[in-house]
Amino acid sequence: MCRTTLAWMTSRRRRSSNLRSVRRAFLLMGWMGLAGIGCHREPAASAERPQGFHGQTLPLLASPALRLTVAGQLGTRPVPVVLDVARPLSLVSRGCFDGALPAPEGTIRAPEPAGGFRSWPVVPLPAFSVGPVRSPVCTAGLSGEKVCAVTLGADVLEFYALTVDPLRREVTFTTSRPRADYVAEAAATEASREVHVVELSREPLGDWPLLAARMTQGGAELTGPFVLGSREPFSRVSVRLAEAQGLQPLETAANLPPRTFALDAVEVAEGLGVRPLVVEAAGRWDSPSSLGRLGPDVWGRFTATLDAKGGALVLRRPRVRSPEGSATSHCAAPDGSFREEACYGLHVRREPDGSVSISGAVYRDLPEGGRLHLEPLGPDGQKLVSGCGVGLSFPSTSRGLTTQHRVPWRSLAQALPACHAALSTARDFTLGLFEEGRQPECPTACAFVTETASRRTVCECQPTPLGEGVAMPARGAPSREPPPGERELEPEDPR
């Protein structure tokens, strides 16, 4: 059992139970009162539809970066549904409504994790389901995004613990439990698995989960509470507070405001985290209770259970051993044995549109990066002879990095049409071999295809806070503004 605590955490826990309870009651009473309006319009759920998310395992929408987004349906429209444990209420974007917007049924004012408050008009929703579950949400706050999306906030998610499997790209909903239950389970875990139970506190006004973390850069260090984030794939830190502790942002072109920090490490306990990591620079982070947001780029290196109500973030991963006299690492397999091949994971999934997505993971440190070569299989289950090599490339990083890609991806049809055509017939993939060192054409976590005849390699890479496929820079190197389509849409600034 590894119950992790931060002996080095210096910030005070701003937790006033009376104040938090009063504020939370205010938010929930206002929201429940509004949510009750119009719920009578929804028809009774059919007998075959579950009435809640308990016990449901839902696939995350395929994406190179880990995003907690699942498939839903709003009326007759397919819609991405974002799971946001840090947002007090559920939202629907303007882009989900054709023509005139529905008349608001009221307004709710709620605090924002970055500081300040925001007033949201509350509108009725058409029939709304997430996977096989008819959602209990009948009304939602109206956000300004032009792309149609629904966000499930704490008003729905608070009652559940969300377990995220980053390799399989799935989220499982179970009932929230006290942190003591997770600690007891960790104590009984077999020796081949690491289990760390990280304590979550609750922000006294907004009630979203907070955890302690430490960011280091050279000799500078920033330690304190961060919001546990599940909406955006990247972590974020306050520029003002980071610079006050000596952390230096990357330079930007034309003296633009700082956009990123290149950090040596981000840890939630001593030695437990990611190194290195580029995080977003938050120019406006005025929260008096947190330093920024900790996202899936940190906790997604583990099989993670997010239980805000229970006060626990549970991080699980295989143990790693280096046999005496060996330069290679061995990782724990599901049967408890330690083998070198257990350090690499592969999951293949058929998507609803018929395409094939592959997810790969490396459970040991990669000081020089690495390439995981794959073997495509045809409809008959035999090796597909395509004249094209396929694999996943990883940068120099600490253990636990995953990436997911559709193979073939759409743009491959223009770059390597013969490989795109051949790989479109693949129905499965198996692990081939692993090589140390990253693919030169692929600077981050990427899928790559190499045409044997021309020796040309084409990559599809994960986005980073610097843009799609931009490598970890040296501090002092200029960063560039990412293409507009690469940035996750943020809720509008508080008014």
C-alpha positions as CSV (number, residue, x, y, z in Angstrom):
1,M,0.0,0.0,0.0
2,C,1.3,3.4,-0.9
3,R,-0.9,6.1,0.7
4,T,0.8,9.2,-0.7
5,T,1.0,12.4,1.2
6,L,2.9,15.6,0.4
7,A,5.2,16.4,3.3
8,W,6.5,19.2,1.2
9,M,3.1,20.9,0.7
10,T,3.4,24.4,2.3
11,S,0.0,25.8,1.4
12,R,-2.8,25.8,4.0
13,R,-5.9,23.8,3.3
14,R,-8.6,26.4,2.8
15,R,-11.4,24.1,3.9
16,S,-14.2,25.6,6.0
17,S,-16.9,22.9,6.2
18,N,-19.6,25.3,7.3
19,L,-18.9,27.8,4.5
20,R,-18.5,25.1,1.9
21,S,-21.8,23.4,2.9
22,V,-23.7,26.7,2.8
23,R,-22.3,27.6,-0.5
24,R,-22.8,24.2,-2.0
25,A,-26.4,24.2,-0.7
26,F,-27.0,27.5,-2.4
27,L,-25.7,26.3,-5.7
28,L,-27.5,23.0,-5.6
29,M,-30.8,24.5,-4.5
30,G,-30.7,27.1,-7.2
31,W,-29.8,24.5,-9.8
32,M,-32.3,21.8,-8.7
33,G,-35.0,24.4,-8.6
34,L,-34.3,25.4,-12.2
35,A,-33.7,21.8,-13.3
36,G,-37.1,20.8,-12.1
37,I,-38.7,23.2,-14.5
38,G,-39.5,21.4,-17.7
39,C,-38.6,17.9,-16.6
40,H,-42.2,16.9,-17.0
41,R,-41.8,17.3,-20.8
42,E,-39.5,14.3,-21.0
43,P,-41.2,11.0,-21.8
44,A,-40.7,8.1,-19.4
45,A,-37.5,6.2,-20.0
46,S,-37.9,2.9,-21.8
47,A,-37.5,-0.2,-19.7
48,E,-34.2,-1.2,-21.5
49,R,-32.5,2.1,-20.7
50,P,-30.5,2.2,-17.4
51,Q,-31.6,5.0,-15.1
52,G,-28.1,6.0,-14.0
53,F,-24.5,5.7,-14.9
54,H,-23.6,3.3,-12.1
55,G,-21.7,0.3,-13.5
56,Q,-21.5,1.7,-17.0
57,T,-18.3,1.5,-19.0
58,L,-18.3,4.0,-21.9
59,P,-15.6,4.3,-24.6
60,L,-14.0,7.7,-24.9
61,L,-14.1,9.3,-28.3
62,A,-11.0,8.5,-30.3
63,S,-8.3,11.2,-29.9
64,P,-4.5,11.3,-29.8
65,A,-4.6,13.2,-26.5
66,L,-6.5,11.8,-23.5
67,R,-9.8,13.6,-23.3
68,L,-12.8,12.7,-21.1
69,T,-15.4,13.0,-23.9
70,V,-18.0,10.3,-24.7
71,A,-20.7,9.9,-27.3
72,G,-24.2,11.2,-26.6
73,Q,-27.3,12.2,-28.4
74,L,-29.3,15.4,-28.0
75,G,-32.6,15.1,-29.6
76,T,-31.8,13.5,-33.0
77,R,-28.2,15.0,-33.1
78,P,-25.1,13.0,-32.1
79,V,-23.2,15.1,-29.7
80,P,-19.8,14.9,-27.8
81,V,-20.3,14.9,-24.1
82,V,-17.5,16.3,-21.9
83,L,-17.1,15.0,-18.3
84,D,-16.0,17.9,-16.2
85,V,-15.6,17.2,-12.5
86,A,-14.6,20.8,-11.8
87,R,-17.6,22.6,-13.2
88,P,-20.5,23.0,-10.8
89,L,-23.3,22.7,-13.4
90,S,-23.9,21.0,-16.7
91,L,-23.7,23.1,-19.9
92,V,-24.9,23.0,-23.5
93,S,-23.3,25.1,-26.2
94,R,-25.2,27.5,-28.5
95,G,-24.0,25.4,-31.5
96,C,-26.4,22.6,-30.5
97,F,-29.5,24.7,-31.5
98,D,-30.5,25.4,-35.1
99,G,-32.3,28.7,-35.6
100,A,-33.6,30.6,-32.6
101,L,-32.3,29.6,-29.1
102,P,-34.8,28.2,-26.6
103,A,-36.2,30.7,-24.2
104,P,-34.2,30.8,-20.9
105,E,-36.0,29.4,-17.9
106,G,-33.8,31.3,-15.4
107,T,-30.3,32.3,-14.6
108,I,-27.8,30.8,-12.3
109,R,-24.6,32.4,-11.0
110,A,-21.7,30.1,-10.2
111,P,-18.0,30.5,-9.3
112,E,-15.3,29.7,-11.8
113,P,-12.2,27.7,-11.0
114,A,-9.9,30.4,-12.4
115,G,-11.6,33.0,-10.1
116,G,-14.7,35.2,-10.2
117,F,-18.2,34.3,-11.0
118,R,-20.2,33.6,-14.1
119,S,-23.9,34.0,-14.8
120,W,-25.4,31.3,-17.1
121,P,-28.8,31.4,-18.8
122,V,-30.5,28.1,-18.2
123,V,-32.3,26.5,-21.1
124,P,-34.4,23.4,-21.5
125,L,-32.8,20.4,-23.3
126,P,-34.3,18.1,-25.9
127,A,-34.2,14.4,-25.0
128,F,-30.6,13.7,-24.0
129,S,-28.8,10.4,-23.6
130,V,-25.2,9.4,-23.0
131,G,-24.3,6.0,-24.4
132,P,-27.1,3.7,-23.3
133,V,-28.1,6.0,-20.4
134,R,-30.9,8.5,-20.6
135,S,-29.4,11.5,-18.7
136,P,-31.4,13.0,-15.8
137,V,-30.4,16.5,-17.1
138,C,-33.4,18.4,-18.3
139,T,-32.0,21.9,-18.3
140,A,-28.4,23.2,-18.6
141,G,-26.5,26.4,-18.6
142,L,-26.0,27.9,-22.1
143,S,-22.4,28.4,-23.1
144,G,-21.2,30.4,-26.0
145,E,-19.2,27.8,-28.0
146,K,-20.2,27.6,-31.7
147,V,-19.4,23.8,-31.8
148,C,-22.1,21.6,-30.5
149,A,-21.1,19.9,-27.2
150,V,-22.7,19.1,-23.8
151,T,-20.7,19.2,-20.6
152,L,-21.8,17.1,-17.6
153,G,-20.7,18.9,-14.4
154,A,-20.7,18.1,-10.7
155,D,-24.5,18.3,-10.5
156,V,-24.5,14.9,-12.3
157,L,-21.0,13.5,-11.8
158,E,-20.6,14.2,-8.0
159,F,-22.3,10.9,-7.1
160,Y,-19.9,8.8,-9.1
161,A,-16.3,7.7,-9.0
162,L,-14.8,7.9,-12.6
163,T,-12.2,5.3,-13.4
164,V,-10.2,6.1,-16.5
165,D,-8.3,3.4,-18.4
166,P,-5.9,5.4,-20.6
167,L,-4.8,2.4,-22.7
168,R,-8.3,1.1,-23.5
169,R,-9.6,4.7,-23.6
170,E,-12.7,3.9,-21.4
171,V,-14.3,5.4,-18.4
172,T,-16.2,3.4,-15.8
173,F,-18.8,4.8,-13.4
174,T,-19.1,3.5,-9.9
175,T,-20.7,4.8,-6.7
176,S,-18.6,7.3,-4.8
177,R,-16.9,5.8,-1.7
178,P,-15.0,7.2,1.3
179,R,-11.2,7.6,0.9
180,A,-10.7,5.1,3.6
181,D,-12.1,2.4,1.4
182,Y,-9.5,3.1,-1.3
183,V,-6.7,3.1,1.3
184,A,-7.8,-0.3,2.5
185,E,-7.9,-1.7,-1.1
186,A,-4.5,-0.3,-1.7
187,A,-3.1,-2.1,1.3
188,A,-4.4,-5.4,-0.1
189,T,-3.1,-4.9,-3.6
190,E,-0.7,-7.5,-5.0
191,A,2.9,-6.6,-5.0
192,S,3.0,-6.4,-8.8
193,R,0.9,-3.3,-8.9
194,E,1.6,0.2,-7.5
195,V,-1.5,1.9,-6.0
196,H,-1.3,5.5,-4.7
197,V,-4.2,7.2,-2.9
198,V,-3.9,10.9,-3.2
199,E,-6.1,13.0,-1.0
200,L,-8.5,15.5,-2.6
201,S,-9.9,18.4,-0.7
202,R,-12.8,20.6,-1.8
203,E,-12.7,24.3,-2.8
204,P,-14.7,26.1,-0.1
205,L,-16.9,28.2,-2.5
206,G,-17.1,26.3,-5.8
207,D,-16.8,22.8,-4.2
208,W,-14.6,21.4,-7.0
209,P,-11.7,19.0,-6.1
210,L,-8.3,20.3,-5.2
211,L,-5.0,18.3,-4.8
212,A,-1.5,19.3,-3.9
213,A,1.2,19.3,-6.6
214,R,4.7,20.5,-7.1
215,M,6.1,22.0,-10.3
216,T,9.9,22.3,-10.7
217,Q,12.1,24.0,-13.2
218,G,15.8,24.1,-12.6
219,G,16.2,25.3,-9.0
220,A,12.7,26.9,-8.9
221,E,9.7,25.3,-7.3
222,L,6.0,26.0,-7.1
223,T,4.0,23.9,-4.6
224,G,0.4,24.2,-3.6
225,P,-3.2,23.3,-4.4
226,F,-4.4,22.8,-8.0
227,V,-7.8,22.1,-9.4
228,L,-8.3,18.5,-10.5
229,G,-9.3,19.0,-14.2
230,S,-10.9,16.6,-16.6
231,R,-12.2,18.9,-19.3
232,E,-9.0,20.0,-21.1
233,P,-6.1,17.6,-21.9
234,F,-3.4,20.0,-20.6
235,S,-2.4,21.3,-17.2
236,R,-2.3,25.0,-16.6
237,V,-0.5,27.3,-14.1
238,S,-0.9,30.9,-13.1
239,V,1.7,33.0,-14.8
240,R,1.8,35.5,-11.9
241,L,2.2,32.9,-9.2
242,A,4.7,30.8,-11.2
243,E,6.9,33.7,-12.1
244,A,6.8,34.9,-8.5
245,Q,8.5,31.6,-7.5
246,G,11.1,31.9,-10.2
247,L,9.6,29.7,-13.0
248,Q,10.4,31.1,-16.4
249,P,7.9,30.8,-19.3
250,L,9.0,30.0,-22.8
251,E,9.5,33.1,-24.9
252,T,6.8,33.9,-27.5
253,A,7.1,35.5,-30.9
254,A,6.6,39.3,-31.1
255,N,6.6,39.7,-27.4
256,L,3.2,38.1,-27.0
257,P,2.0,37.2,-23.5
258,P,3.5,34.0,-22.0
259,R,1.7,30.8,-23.3
260,T,3.7,27.9,-21.8
261,F,6.1,26.7,-19.2
262,A,8.6,24.0,-20.0
263,L,8.9,22.2,-16.6
264,D,11.4,19.6,-15.4
265,A,8.7,17.7,-13.4
266,V,5.1,17.9,-12.2
267,E,4.5,15.7,-9.1
268,V,1.5,14.9,-6.9
269,A,3.9,13.1,-4.4
270,E,7.6,12.7,-4.2
271,G,8.6,10.9,-7.4
272,L,5.0,10.4,-8.5
273,G,4.2,12.4,-11.6
274,V,5.5,13.3,-15.1
275,R,8.9,14.6,-16.3
276,P,9.4,16.6,-18.3
277,L,6.1,18.4,-19.2
278,V,5.0,21.6,-21.1
279,V,2.0,23.2,-19.3
280,E,-0.2,26.1,-20.4
281,A,0.4,29.6,-18.9
282,A,-2.8,31.1,-17.5
283,G,-2.6,34.8,-17.7
284,R,-5.9,35.2,-15.9
285,W,-6.0,32.9,-12.9
286,D,-7.3,35.0,-10.0
287,S,-8.4,32.2,-7.7
288,P,-7.5,32.7,-4.1
289,S,-7.6,29.0,-3.5
290,S,-5.5,27.4,-6.3
291,L,-2.4,27.8,-8.4
292,G,-3.8,26.3,-11.6
293,R,-5.3,23.1,-13.0
294,L,-3.9,19.6,-13.2
295,G,-5.1,17.7,-16.2
296,P,-5.0,14.3,-17.9
297,D,-1.4,15.0,-19.1
298,V,-0.4,14.2,-15.5
299,W,-3.0,11.9,-13.9
300,G,-3.6,10.2,-17.2
301,R,-0.2,8.5,-17.0
302,F,-2.0,6.0,-14.6
303,T,-5.2,4.1,-14.5
304,A,-6.9,6.7,-12.4
305,T,-10.1,6.8,-10.3
306,L,-11.4,10.4,-9.7
307,D,-13.7,10.5,-6.7
308,A,-14.3,14.1,-5.8
309,K,-17.0,13.4,-3.2
310,G,-15.0,10.6,-1.6
311,G,-11.9,12.8,-1.5
312,A,-9.6,10.5,-3.4
313,L,-7.5,10.3,-6.6
314,V,-6.4,6.7,-7.0
315,L,-3.4,6.1,-9.3
316,R,-2.6,2.6,-10.4
317,R,0.2,1.3,-12.7
318,P,2.4,-1.8,-13.1
319,R,5.6,-2.1,-11.1
320,V,8.9,-1.9,-12.9
321,R,12.0,-3.8,-12.1
322,S,15.5,-3.8,-13.5
323,P,17.1,-7.3,-13.2
324,E,20.6,-7.3,-11.7
325,G,23.2,-7.0,-14.5
326,S,20.6,-6.1,-17.1
327,A,20.2,-2.8,-18.9
328,T,16.5,-3.5,-19.7
329,S,13.5,-3.0,-17.5
330,H,10.9,-5.7,-16.8
331,C,7.3,-4.7,-16.0
332,A,4.5,-6.6,-14.1
333,A,2.2,-8.6,-16.4
334,P,-1.4,-9.3,-15.4
335,D,-0.4,-12.7,-14.1
336,G,2.1,-11.1,-11.6
337,S,5.2,-12.1,-13.5
338,F,7.8,-9.6,-14.7
339,R,8.7,-9.5,-18.3
340,E,10.2,-7.0,-20.7
341,E,7.3,-7.3,-23.2
342,A,4.9,-6.4,-20.4
343,C,6.3,-2.8,-20.5
344,Y,4.3,-2.2,-23.7
345,G,0.6,-2.1,-24.1
346,L,-1.6,-2.2,-27.2
347,H,-5.4,-2.0,-27.5
348,V,-7.3,-2.2,-30.9
349,R,-10.9,-1.0,-31.2
350,R,-13.4,-0.9,-34.0
351,E,-15.1,2.5,-34.0
352,P,-18.8,3.1,-34.7
353,D,-18.0,4.4,-38.2
354,G,-16.1,1.2,-39.0
355,S,-12.6,2.6,-38.7
356,V,-10.0,1.0,-36.5
357,S,-8.2,2.9,-33.7
358,I,-5.1,1.7,-31.9
359,S,-3.9,2.8,-28.5
360,G,-0.4,2.2,-27.2
361,A,1.3,2.7,-23.9
362,V,4.8,2.4,-22.5
363,Y,5.0,1.6,-18.7
364,R,8.7,2.3,-18.2
365,D,10.8,5.4,-18.5
366,L,12.0,6.3,-22.0
367,P,15.3,8.3,-21.6
368,E,15.8,8.4,-25.4
369,G,12.2,7.9,-26.6
370,G,11.1,4.7,-28.4
371,R,9.3,3.2,-31.4
372,L,6.6,0.5,-31.0
373,H,6.3,-1.4,-34.3
374,L,3.0,-3.0,-35.2
375,E,1.9,-5.8,-37.5
376,P,-1.4,-5.2,-39.4
377,L,-3.7,-8.1,-39.9
378,G,-6.2,-8.5,-42.7
379,P,-9.8,-9.7,-42.7
380,D,-8.6,-13.3,-42.6
381,G,-6.5,-12.7,-39.5
382,Q,-3.3,-13.2,-41.4
383,K,-0.4,-10.7,-41.6
384,L,-1.3,-8.0,-44.1
385,V,1.5,-7.5,-46.8
386,S,1.2,-3.8,-47.6
387,G,4.6,-2.5,-48.3
388,C,4.0,0.0,-45.4
389,G,5.5,-0.1,-41.9
390,V,3.2,1.0,-39.0
391,G,4.0,2.0,-35.5
392,L,3.8,4.3,-32.6
393,S,6.6,6.7,-31.6
394,F,7.2,8.2,-28.2
395,P,9.4,11.1,-27.1
396,S,11.9,11.1,-24.2
397,T,9.6,11.0,-21.2
398,S,8.8,9.2,-17.9
399,R,6.6,6.1,-17.8
400,G,2.9,5.8,-18.5
401,L,2.5,7.9,-21.8
402,T,-0.3,6.7,-24.0
403,T,-1.5,7.7,-27.4
404,Q,-4.5,6.8,-29.7
405,H,-4.9,7.1,-33.4
406,R,-7.2,5.9,-36.2
407,V,-5.2,3.8,-38.7
408,P,-5.2,4.9,-41.4
409,W,-5.9,8.5,-40.5
410,R,-7.7,10.8,-43.0
411,S,-4.8,12.9,-44.1
412,L,-2.7,9.8,-45.0
413,A,-4.8,9.5,-48.1
414,Q,-3.1,12.6,-49.6
415,A,0.4,11.9,-48.2
416,L,0.7,8.2,-48.9
417,P,-2.3,7.1,-50.9
418,A,-1.1,3.5,-51.5
419,C,-0.5,3.0,-47.8
420,H,-3.9,4.5,-46.9
421,A,-5.6,2.1,-49.3
422,A,-3.7,-0.9,-48.0
423,L,-4.2,-0.1,-44.3
424,S,-7.9,0.5,-44.8
425,T,-8.3,-3.2,-45.2
426,A,-6.6,-3.9,-41.8
427,R,-8.9,-5.4,-39.2
428,D,-6.5,-5.8,-36.3
429,F,-2.9,-5.0,-35.2
430,T,-0.5,-6.9,-33.0
431,L,2.8,-5.9,-31.3
432,G,5.9,-6.3,-33.3
433,L,9.1,-5.1,-31.8
434,F,10.2,-2.1,-29.7
435,E,13.3,0.0,-30.5
436,E,14.9,2.6,-28.4
437,G,15.0,6.1,-29.9
438,R,12.2,8.2,-31.3
439,Q,11.1,8.3,-34.9
440,P,13.0,11.4,-36.3
441,E,9.9,12.7,-38.2
442,C,7.7,12.3,-35.1
443,P,8.6,14.8,-32.3
444,T,5.9,13.8,-29.8
445,A,3.7,10.8,-29.1
446,C,2.6,9.9,-32.7
447,A,1.4,7.2,-35.0
448,F,3.7,6.7,-38.1
449,V,3.5,5.0,-41.4
450,T,6.6,4.4,-43.5
451,E,6.3,3.5,-47.2
452,T,9.0,0.9,-47.8
453,A,9.6,1.7,-51.5
454,S,10.1,5.4,-51.0
455,R,11.2,5.3,-47.4
456,R,9.0,8.2,-46.7
457,T,7.5,8.5,-43.2
458,V,4.3,10.3,-42.4
459,C,3.1,11.0,-38.8
460,E,-0.1,11.9,-36.9
461,C,1.0,13.4,-33.6
462,Q,-0.6,14.4,-30.3
463,P,-1.3,18.1,-29.8
464,T,0.7,19.9,-27.0
465,P,0.1,23.3,-25.5
466,L,2.5,24.5,-28.2
467,G,0.5,23.1,-31.1
468,E,0.1,19.7,-32.9
469,G,3.2,17.6,-32.7
470,V,5.5,20.3,-31.4
471,A,8.3,18.8,-29.4
472,M,9.4,19.6,-25.9
473,P,11.5,22.7,-26.4
474,A,14.6,23.8,-24.5
475,R,13.9,26.7,-22.1
476,G,14.5,30.0,-23.8
477,A,13.5,28.6,-27.2
478,P,10.7,30.6,-28.8
479,S,7.2,29.0,-29.0
480,R,4.7,29.5,-31.7
481,E,1.0,30.2,-31.7
482,P,-0.9,27.0,-32.4
483,P,-3.4,26.7,-35.2
484,P,-6.8,27.8,-34.0
485,G,-8.3,24.3,-34.4
486,E,-5.8,22.7,-32.1
487,R,-6.8,24.5,-28.9
488,E,-9.6,23.1,-26.7
489,L,-12.5,25.6,-26.5
490,E,-12.6,27.2,-23.0
491,P,-15.7,28.5,-21.4
492,E,-16.1,32.2,-21.8
493,D,-14.3,34.4,-19.2
494,P,-16.4,35.2,-16.1
495,R,-18.2,38.5,-16.1
